[in-house]
Amino acid sequence: MTTHLHEPVTFGQTPLRIEDVLALANRQAPTRLQDDAEYRERIAKGARFLDSLLDKEGVIYGVTTGYGDSCVVAVPLEHVEALPRHLYTFHGCGLGKLLDAQATRAVLAARLQSLCHGVSGVRIELLERLQAFIAHDILPLIPEEGSVGASGDLTPLSYVAATLSGEREVLFKGEQRFSADVHRELGWTPLVLRPKEALALMNGTAVMTGLACLAYARADYLLKLATRITALNVVALQGNPEHFDERLFAAKPHPGQMQVAAWIREDLAIDAPAAPLHRLQDRYSLRCAPHVLGVLADSLNWLRGFIEIELNSANDNPIIDAEEERVLHGGHFYGGHIAFAMDSLKTLVANVADLLDRQLALLVDVRYNHGLPSNLSGASAERAMLNHGFKAVQIGTSAWTAEALKNTLPASVFSRSTECHNQDKVSMGTIAARDAIRVLELTEQVAAATLLAANQGVWLRSRAED
């Protein structure tokens, strides 16, 4: 049974925050669609305007033309209705692992919020069905590979379009099932996507943006965890608490750096070691921890801005402006901001892995741990030669850190000209977001290992003092 710990998340004209997406991804909030008459009319007006253009035989990219470099190929009106199904069908070529349930929910939320902007020319029925997928936890099975991040996340989002239409497979009640069977079980008729609707669903940045929301939340938690681990290691290594003095940080007032130092001071106030008279300065992985972690802390604000603007935008093409009766052709599917945000985040997070790895290296080494046993082994003297404590854990941590650092290579600089050189500059934002998730996984493993070692170090230190 799902326990709702969050206020209902309303999709419509109200901006969403990263926390809203996280609550939906974790099944901690109910969801609803804005339902006032004015909003419903706004959505309907866009669909009506699009229909009126079709009646007048207007030329609209992806509606009366082919896709991509085929935009110069006219589609006769008798074939316009068939075009959406062809779009999601030929893009059904994704490979790799499937997005997990949490990530898929975030993707659905990001796509629905974008379409709710009201400038994509879709029917209210499509928004209602997408919202129902979220509410009933019907999760399209989406392969994570195959997007270059412009035109949006076409291939992965084709699995959303197809499952809304009763095709391909979904995860429902813990089982992998055909979408058509789930529709029948719920008494729903699968959607027959109207002109522009498949393009509206697919031609956007929902996959990279959904992943970015999850990555941001994990990085925010990791920052606080790494700060607390550092405080533990100051105690375990008999570090100098004066390195975190408030007056010291007033001299270089980066807000995030000051915040991290303040958090460490708060933790050390519980069990602060005396300043070691024989050692004025600790090694950098302790002394400079606020300076390393502070960069991540200070970056969270602008990262949030990039992610939430993308989340609450119409990242579609073309834009259907029913108020001015205009069709605006552009490039809002380009995921450049998310790509840069995720490339930056993975570098920030990998530096946290490197910091904690260095702290663990100090803990296990008798040359630097100030009297703790080798490898933090708590074995008695007669069994010391048999027990190797955290030796292998430190080796594993070094491996995880190396892999995290290797994955900091920016994806956004690897643009490849694709699709007959129509998409000749692409963002690679989805690869950057997937990389960021991987770097977070590795760094969380480093943090878990270092936390256990820090706890062991504090216990050994207190045992020696007793």
N, C-alpha and C positions, 0 to 999 in steps of 0.2 A: 504494500500500500504506500502511495506517495504521501509524504507529509509536507504540507505547504508552509514554508517559513517566511515567505516573501509576499508582499502585496501583489494583487493581480497585475500582470503585465498587459497593457492595452496597446495593440497595434493600431496605428492611425497617424494622426498629425502630431501627437506628443512624442518628443524625442526620447529615445531609449539611451540608457547608460550601459556600460560594460557589465555592471552588476546585474542588470535585468537579463542580459543574455546568459550570464553565468547561472542565474537562478533557474532559467528555463532549461539550460543544458543539464543541470543537476536535478531536474524535476522537483524544484522547490517552490514553484510559483504556478498558479493557474494563469490562463491566458484568455484574452477576449479581443474581439475586433471592434473598433469604434463603430457605433451603430446609429448615430444621429442622422436625421434626414438630410441635413446639409452636406455631411461627409459622403453619404451614399450617392447623393446627386453629383458631387464632385467626381467620384469615380465613374459613375455612369456617363457623365458628360464626355469624358475622354474616350470611352468606348464608342459612344454615338458619333463623335466627331470623326473617329477613324472609319466607321461604317459609311459616313457621308462622303468621305474622300474616295472610298471604294466605289460608291455609287456613281461618282463623277469621273471614275477611272483615273484618279490621281496616281502619281508615281511616288511610292513610299519604300524606302530601303527595307528589305526583309519581309515585305508584305506583298508588293507587286513586282519585286525583283528577286534575283537570287541573292546568295549570301557572300560576304567577303568580296573577293575580286570578281565574283559573278554578279555584282551589283549592276552591271551594264546589261545583264540579260533580263529581258522583260518576262514576267510570268503572266500568261493569259488569265483573265478573270475566272474562267472555269476551273483553273488549277490552284487558285489562291487558297482555297479552303484546305487543300492537301499539303500545302507547304509546311505548316508547323510540325506535322508528324514526321515529314521527311527530315526536318532539322534535327529533332531529338534522336531520330533513328540513326542517321549517319554519324552523329557524335557519340554513339554508344560504344566507344572503343577504349574506355579507360582501363588502366591496368594497375597492378600493385595491390597493396593491402587495402582493405575497406576502412573508411573512416569509422572510428568507434561511435557508440551511441551518443556520448556527450558531444563530440564534435559535430555529428550529424544534426543534432537538435540546434546547435549554435548556427549552423549553416542555414537551416530552415528559418530560424528567427531573423537572420540577417537578410535573407532574400525577401521575406514577407515585409519587413520594415521598409525596405527600399521600394517595393511595389506600392506600398501604402502611401507613398509620396503623392500619388495621383497623377503622374505625368507619363505613365507607361502604356496607356491605352488598353488596359485589361478590364475585364468585367469584375463586379463585386463578387460574383460566384467563385472566381478563381481565388480571390483573397480569402473567402470563407472556407474553401476547401483546404487551402494551405494552412490556415489557422486550425482547422479541424485535424489535420495531420499532426500538428504540434500537440493539440489538446489530447488526442487519443494515442499519442506516442507511436505513430506510424512512421517508421524511419526508412527512407530509401537506402538501398545498399549502394554506396558511392565509392568507387575506386579512387584512391587519393592521388594517383599520378595521371598526367595528361594535360595539364593546364599550363599555358605560358603567361597567364595573367593579363591578357589582352588579345582578343576581345573578351575580357572578363574570364570567368571560369566555365567556358562553354562546355567542355566535355564532362566534367564532374556534375555540373548542374543539369545536363541532359537527363541524368538519372532522376532528378526531381520532376522534371517535365513529364518524363515517361511514366513514372509511378502515379502521378496525378491523373494520368490518362488511362490507368488500369493496366499498364505494361511493366515488364521487368519485375524485380523482387524487392521486398521490404522486410524489415525486422518488425514483428508485431507480437507483443506479449512473450518476448523472449525467443520467438521462433522465426526462422527464415521462411518467408511464404511469398507466393505470387501476389502481386498487387491486386489483380483481378479477383482473387479469392477473398482477400480482405475487404474489398469493396462489396462483394456479395454478402459477406457475413454481417457487415454493418448496414446493409440495405441502401448503399449509395450507388449512384450511377457514375461511372468514370467520366471525367471531363473530356469533351471533344474540344481541343484548344482552338480558339478563334485566331484569325490572322493577327499577327504580332505577339500573341500570348506566349508561344514557345520561345520566341526571341527575347521577350521581356523577362521570362524566367531564367534564361540561360546566359544572356549577354550582360553579366554583371559580376561584381567582386565578392559575392557572398561567401565563397569557400575560404578565401584568404582572410576575409574580415571576421568570419566566425572563429576561425583558428586564432586570429590575432586577439580576439576578446579573451579566449581561454589562456593564451600565452601571457597576456598582460596580468591576469589574475594570479597565475602561478608565479610570475616574477615578483609581484608585489608581496606575496606570502614568503617567497624565498628570501627576499631582502630582510624581512623581520627575523626569519629563522637564522640566517647567516650572522646577523648582528648578535643574536642571543648566543649562538655557538661561540662567537668570538669572545664574548664576555666570560663564558665558561672556560675557554682556553687561557684567558688572562689569569684566572684563578689557578687552573691546573699547572700553568707554566711559571707561576709566581711573577707575573708581569707587573709592569709599572702602571698603576691606575692614573698617574698624572698625565699620561699621554692623551687622556680624554677630558682634560680639564676644560671647563666652560670658558675661562678667560683665554686659554690657548686658541680655541676655535673662534672666538670673537675677532681674532686677528686675521682670519681668512674665512669670511662668513658665507661660504656656499651653503644655502639652506639645507640641502640634503645631507651634506657632510656634518653640519651642526646637529641635525636630527639624529643621525646614527651615533654620534658621540654622546648625545644626551641619553639615548636608549641604553648604551653600554654603561654610562654612569649610573643609571637607575638600577640596572642589574647588579653592578658591582657594589652598590650601596648595601646590598643584602650580605655580601661576603667579600668585601674588598680586601685584597692583600695589601700589606704594608709596602710602601715604595722601597724597592731593593737598593740599599745604600751602595752596594758594590757594582751595580749595573744601572747607569743612568738611562740607557736607551735599549728598548727591546728591538728585536728584528722587525723588519718592515711588515711582515704578514700580521703582526699584532699592532705595531705602532701606527701603521698607515691604513688600518682597516676602515676607519671612517672615510678616508680619502678614496679608497677603492669602492666601497659600498655606497658612498655618497653620490657618485656619478650616476649609479642606477637610480637612487632615490630622487635626484634632481631631474632625471630624464622621464620619470613616470608621468609628469604633468604634460609634457609635449607629446609623449606617446599616446596618452589618453585622448588628447585633442585630435591627433591624426586618425585614430581608430574610430572615435565616436562621430566625427564629421563624416567619415566614409559610411559608417553604419546607418546614419540618418540621411543619407543622400540618395538621389535617384541616379544610380550608376548603371544607366541603361542607354541604349541607342537604337533608333532615334527617340528623342523626347517629344511627347505629344502634348502640346500646349493648347488645350481646348478653349481656354479663356480668350486667347488671342487668335485662335484658329490657325496655328502654325505647327509645322513639323520641323523640328530642329535636329539636324544631323551633326553629331559630334563624336567625342571620344571618351565619354564618362566611364566607360568600361575599363579604362586603363588604371591598373592598380599600383601606380607609382608611389603613392603615399604609404600604403600598407607595406609595399616591398621595402622601402627605406626604413620604415619603423621596425619591421621584423629583422632586417639585416642589422640594424643598430641594437635591437634588443638582444639578439643572440651574442653579439660581442660583449655587451654589458654583463650578461649572465655568465658567459664563459670566464670572464674575469673573476666572478664570484667563485667559480669552481677552482680556478688557479689559486686564489687566496686561501680557500679552505684546505686545498691539497697541501699548500706550504705549511699551514698551521699543523696539519696532521703529521707532516714530516718532522716538525720540531718535537711533537709529542712523543714519537716512538724512538727518537735518537738520544742516547744517553749523553751525547756531547752537547746537546742543546736543551734538554728538558729539565735541567736543574734538579737532579736527584730522583727522578722517577725511574722505575725499573725499565730495562730494555724492552722495547715493543709493548710497553704498558702491561706486561704480564704480571698477574697477581699471584703467581705460583710461589710456593714456599721454596726455600733455598735448596732443599734436597731434590726438588722436581724442576728446578729452573731450567736445566738443560733439555728437558722434554717439551716445555711449553714455549710457544713462540708468539703468544699474544696477538697483537694487531699487525704482525709482519705482512701476512698475505693481504690483509685489508688495505694496508698502505700501498701495496703493489697494484691492487685493483683500482684504488682511487687514482693512482697515477695514470692508469689506462683510461679511465673514464674522463679524466681531465684532458688528456691528450686528444681524445676523440671529440670532446666538446670544443677545444681550441681549433681543431682541424675544420670543424663545421662552421667556423666564423667567416669563411670565405664568402663574400657577398654574392648573393644570387642575382641581384638587380643589375650587375654589370655584365651578365652573360646573356644579354638580349640576342635572339636569333631571328633572322628574317624568316617568316613563315607564310604559308597560304598564298603562294605565288607572288610574294613580295607585297601583298596588300597589308598584312600585319608585319611591316618591316622593322618596327621598333616595339618591343614588348616588355612588360614589367618583370616577369618571373616572380610576381608577388606571392603566388601560392607555394612555390618552391621555398622562398624565403620564410614563409610562415611555417611550413613543415620542418624546415631546418631549425627554426626557433623552438618548436616543440621538442625536437630531438635534443637540442642543447639543454633545454630545461630538464628533460628526463635524466640526462647524464649528470647534470649539476645537482639535481635532487638526490641522486645516488651518492655523489660526493658528500653532500650535506648530511645524509643519513649516517654514512660511515664516520664522518668527523664528529658528529654529535655523540655517537656511541663511544668513540675514543675520548672525547672531552669529558664525558660522564665518568669513564673509567679513570681518567687522569685525576679528576677532582676526588673521586673515591680513594684512589691510592694516596693522594696527598693528605687527605684527612686521616687515613689509616696510619700513615707515617707520623703524623703529628700527635696521634693518640698514643 
